[in-house]
Amino acid sequence: MIYQSHISSQRALPNFDQSLIWSAMLLLSLGLVMVYSASISIAEGGRNTNGYPAYFLVRHGAYLGAGLLAGLIAFQIPVRLWQKYSLHLFLLGVVLLVLVLVPGIGREVNGSRRWISLLIVNFQPSEFMKLLMVIYAANYTVRKAAYLGSFRKGFFPMLIVMLMVGPLLLLEPDLGAFVVITAIMMAILFLGGMDLKLFAGLTGFLIICLLLLIWIEPYRMQRFFGFMDPWDDPYGKGYQLSHALIAFGRGEWLGVGLGGSVEKLFYLPEAHTDFLLAVIAEELGFIGVMTVAALFGWLVIRAFVIGRQAAMRERHFSALVAQGIGVWLGVQAFINMGVNMGVLPTKGLTLPLMSFGGSSIVASCIALAILLRVDWENRQLMKGYAA
C-alpha cells in the first residue's frame, strides 16, 4: 500500500508550476495586445514605419517568438552549468557594456547610448546584465556564505564588482538599470544570510548615493521636481507624468474600452514602452491595472516559493537564483508602475514581459525559463524521494 501511494503521488506531481506558466503567458499575451493598441497611432505617423499600423505589433510578436525560443533553449541547461560559468557570463556582460560606449558600435537614441546595432534589431546589454547579475551574485553568495557577516570579506568584493558595472551603466546613462541591478545584488546577499545590521547600514548608504546621483545631474533634478509637482510645469518637466495621470483619471474603474485611449494619440510619450501601464489604465481601468499587478505579485510569490523549496533540498544556488529572478521582475515592475502612477520619479524602465522591446522580452523569457528549470529540478528530486 505504501509503495502504491508513492507511485500515485509520483504520477500526481506535475512537471511544471502551472500557475507560474499561466501568469507569465497572460502577462505576455496582454502585453502583445496592449502594445498594439498603444502603438497604432505612433506607427501610422512614424517616419521609420512607412505608416504601417501593425509595425510594432509585428516586431513585438517576433520578439516574443525569439524570447520563447531562447527560453526553451535555456530550460534545457542544468542549473549547475549556470553556476559553473557564472563568472564567464558576468565578464561577457561587462564586455558588452563596454562595447556600448565605443563610438561606431554603440547606438545612441534620445540622448542615451544603450544599444548595439545588430542590423535589423538593437541589442541592449543592460537588460541581460540584470540576469547575469542574478546568476553571479547567487554563486558569489553561496561561495562566501561563511563571510557574509563581514564587510571586508563578505561585501567588499561585491562592492568592487559594482564599482566596475555601475560607472558603465551611468555613462550610458541608465540609472534605472543601475538601481535594479543594485537591488538584485543587495537582495541576494540578504537572502543568502548577510548580517542584518550590515545590510541596513549599506542600504542607507546606497540610498544616499542614489540621491547624490540625482542631485549632480540637472536633468535628473528636473525629473525629480517634475515628479514632486507635475502640474507646476505640465508642458515641461511634468509633461510625461501629467499625461500619465490624466490617462489613469480617464480610465476610472472599467476603462474607456480597448483601443479608446486618447493619451496614446501623441500626448503620452513612449506609450508602448515606459508608459504602457498608463494606456492599460485608460483603456481597461482600475480592474485592468489591478489584474496586471496581481499577476506580477503571483509571479514573484511563486519565484520565492520555488526558491524556498530548493533551499529545503540544500540547493542553495538554485534557491538564490529563483528568488533573485523574483526580486528583479518584482522591483522593475514596481518601479515602472510607481512611475506611471506618480508615486516615483520618472525613470526609463520598461514593464517586464509587457512593454515593447526585444532585449527586455528575451531576457525576461530566459529568466523565467531558468526559474522553471529550478522548479523542474525540485520536482524531479521530490519524485525521486517518493519512489
N, C-alpha and C positions, 0 to 999 in steps of 0.2 A: 504493500500500500504506500509506504514511504517513497519507494522508488518510482511508482506511478505518479505520485503527486509531484515529484521532482521533474519528471518528464513533462507533465501537463503544464507546470509553471514555466519550464523552458520554452515550450511551444507558445504559451500565452504572452510571453515577453516580446514586444515588438522590437525591431532592429533599430528604429529611429524614434526620436522625440517628435511625435506627430504634431503637437501643439506648436512647437518651435518652428517646424517647417511651414505650417499653415499661417502663422503670424508673419513670418518673413515673406511668404508668397503673397499674402494680402497687401503688405506694405509695398512690395514691388509692383503689383498689379495696379493698386490705387495710384502709385506714383506715375506709372505709364499714362493712365487716363488723365491725371491732373496736369502732367507736363504738356500733354497735347492741348488740353483746354487753355492752359496759361500761355502757350506759345503761338497759338494760331495767328493772332494779330501781329506779333513780332515777326513771324515767318513771312506773312503776306507783305509786310512793309520793309523787310530787310534787304540789304544790298547783296549779301552773300547767299541768300536763299532762293533767288530767282522767283520770288513771290509764291513759292510753293507752300501752301498752308500746313502740310504734314511733314515739313522738313525736319523739325525737331522730334516729331513722333517717330519717324523712320530711324533717325540716328539713335534716339534713346532705346528703341526696340533692338537695334543692332548691339548697343552697349549691354543690354540685358542678356542677349544671346551670348555675347562674349563672356559676360560675368558668370552665367550659369555653366558654360563650358569650362571656364577656368576653375570654378568651384567644384565641378565634377572631377577634374584632374587633381585638385588639391585634396579632395576627400580620399583619394587613393593612397596618399602619402601617410605612412605611420607617424604618429606624434613624436616618437623618439628621433626621427630624422630631422624634424623641425628643430628639436633641441640640439642635435649633433651639429647642425650647420647654422645655428643661430648667430654666431659671431660673423660668419661669412656673409650671411644675408644682411646683417646690420651694416657691415662695411660697404656692401654693394649699395645700400640705401644712401650712405654718406657720399659715395662717389657720384651717385645720380644727383644729389642735392648740390654738389659742387658743379657738375656739368650744367645745371640750370642757370648758373650765374656766368657761364662762359659766353661771351658775345659770339653770335653765329650759331650757337647750339640752343641756348635758352631762348624762349619766345616771350615777348612782353605783350601783355593785354591789359588795358585800362591802368597803366602805370605799375603793374606788378609783373615780375619775371618769375613765373612759377611753372612754366610748361616747357617740355621738349617736343618739338615738332616731329611727328612720325609720318609725314606726308599727308595722309588722309585724316589723321586724328592727332590730338595733342595729348601728351602723356604728362601727368602731374605727379612727380616723385613724392611730394609731401603726403599724399593720400596713402601711398604704400608704406611710407615711413611709420605711420601710425601702427600698422600691423606688425612691421618689423620691430618696433619698439616693444610691443606686447611680447613677442617671442624672445627678444634679447633680455628684457627686464625679468621675465619669468625664469629664464635659465640662470641669470645672474643671482636672483634671489634664492633659488634652490642651492646654488653653489656656495653662497655667502650666508646661509641661514644661521650659522653659529655666531656671526659677527654683526647681526642687524641691530644690536643694542649699542653699537659703537659708531660714532660719527666718522672717525678716521678710517676704520676698516670696513664698515658697512655701507655708509652713504657716500663718502668722499670719492671713491672710484666712479660711482654713477654720476656724481656732480661733474667730474671730468668729461664723461660722455656727453652730458647735456651742454657743457661749455663748447663741445665740438659741434653738436647738432643745432643748438639754439641760435648762434650767430648766422649760420647758413639760412635758417628759416626767416630770421629777422631781416636779412639782406634782400629777400625776395620782393617785398616783405610779406610774411604770412604769420601774423601774430596769432590768429585763430588756431592754426595747426600747432604752433608752439605751445599754446595753452593746453590743447587737447593732449599732446604728447607728454607734457609735464604732468598732467593729471593722471595719465596712464602709468607713468613711472612711479609716482608717489603712491598711487592706489595699490599697485602690485607689491611694492616694498612694504606697505602697511599690512596688506593681506598675508604677506609672507612672514610677518612677525616682527616688524620694526617696533622699537620701543615707543610707547605712546607719547611720552614727553618729548622725545626727539622728533617724532612725526609732527606734533603740534607746533614746536618751535620752527621747524623747517617750513611748515605750511604758512605760518605767519610771515616768515622771511620772504617766501615766494610771492605772497600777496603784495608785500611792499615793493618787491622788484617789478611786479606787473603794473602797479600804479606809477612807478617811475618810468617804465616804458611808454605808458600812455602820456605822461607829463612832458617827456622830452621831444615828442613828435607833435607838431602843430595840428596835423590832420587828425590824429587820434584824439587830441584835446577837443577839436571841433565836433567830432563824433560823440564824445562824452557829454559835452554841453548840449548837443542836439538831443541826446537821449534824456537828459535831465528835464528839458522843456522843448519838445519838438515844435510846439505852436508859437514859440518865440521867433522862429525863423523858418516857417513852413515851406518856403521856396528855396531855402539854402541848406544849412546843416541839418535841419529837421525834416527834409523833404521825404526821404525814404520811410522814416518811422511814422510820420503823419499820415501818409497814404496807406501804410500797413494798418494803422489803427482805424482809418476810415473803412477799409475792407472788413475788418473784424466787426465794426459797428453795423455795417450794412447787412452782414450775414445773419445777425440775431441768432435765433435758436436753430432753424432748419435751413437757412441759407436762401439765396435768390434762385437757386437751381443750377445744375451743371451747365456750364457754358455761359452763364448770365453775368459773370463778373464785369464790372465797369473799370475797376482799378487796373486790370491787366491790359487795358487799351492804352498803352504807352504812358500811363500815370505812375504805376508802380515799377521801379527799376528792378531788373533781374527777377521778374515774376516767376519764371520757370526754374530758377536756381535757388538763390538765397531766400527769396520771399514766397516760395511755393505755398507755405502754410497759410499765408495771408489770403491767397486765392482760394485755398480749401475752406478757410473760414467764411469768405464771402459767398462761395457757391454752395457749400454743404453745411454751413452754420456751426453753432456750438457742438452739435452732435457729431459732425464730421471731425472737428478738431479733437474732441474727447476720444473718438474712435482711434485716431492716429496715436494719441498719447497713450491710450490703453494698450495698443499693440506693441508700442515700444517698451512700455512698462513690463508687459508679459515677456517680451524677448529678453530683457535684462534679468528678470527673475529666473527664467529658465537657464540663462547662462550661469548664474550664481548657484543654482541647484545642481547643474551638471558639474560645476567646479567642486562643489561640496561632495558630491558622490565620488569624484575622482580622488579627492583628498582622503576620504574614508578608506580608500583602497591603496593609500600611500603612493598615489601617482601625483606627486606634488607639482611637477612641471605642468602636467596636463590641467591640474586644478587652477593654477595661476593663469595659464593661457586662456582657459574658458572664462574666468572671471575678469581678466584683462580685456577680453573682447566685449564683455558686457559693459565694463566701465567706459571703454572707447565709444561704443554706439550710444550708450546712455548719456554720457557727458556731451557729446556732439549734438545729439537730438535735443537735449535740454537747452544748450546754448542757442541753437537755431530757433527753437520755439520761444525762448525768452526774448530774443532779438525781435522776432515777429510780433510779440505781444507787448513790447515796450518795457519789459522788466529788466533787460540787459542792454548795454550799449551795442550799437550796430557793428557787426563783425561779419566778414565774408566767409561764413561756414555754411555748407550745404546741409540739407536734411538727409541723413543717411538712408540709403535704399530707395529714396523717392525723388530727390532733386535731379535735374538734368546734369549729366557729367559722367563721362566714360570712366575716368580713373576712380572716382568715388564709388561708382556702381561695382566695378570689377573688384576693387579692394574689399568692399563690404561683402560681396558674394564669396570671395576666397576666405574671409574671416569666418563667415557663417559655416562654410564647408569644414573648416578646421574645428569649429565648435561641435558640429555634427559628428566629426570623426572622434573627438574626445568622448562624446556621448555613446557612439557605437562601440568604442573600445571598452567603456564602462559596462555596457550591456553584454558584451562577449565574456567579460570576466564574471558577471552575475550568472550567465548561463553555464559557465564552467563550474561555478560553485554549486549551482542547482543540480548539475549532472553528477 
